[in-house]
């Protein structure tokens, strides 16, 4: 994808309009969902689907029958038990 620099202005209530050329290049349609995140001192807008795909890829090595929530709860309970035993 070609690099495009566009200056935008923050309007009332913090609204920003994505320039038409960028919307066309990215095939953004009204109603598309974007995720806004801070990277250093930059604002990054990404399609929600790309964020979800990146997260799925990050955790794909974890078997489907493993619950990270259950593991976290077990870990926290173990820590609490150890803390109660420490005088």
PyMOL commands that set and color helices and strands:
alter all, ss='L'
color gray80, all
select helices_A, chain A and resi 12-14+20-25+48-58+68-85
alter helices_A, ss='H'
color red, helices_A
select strands_A, chain A and resi 34-39+42-47
alter strands_A, ss='S'
color yellow, strands_A
deselect
rebuild
show_as cartoon
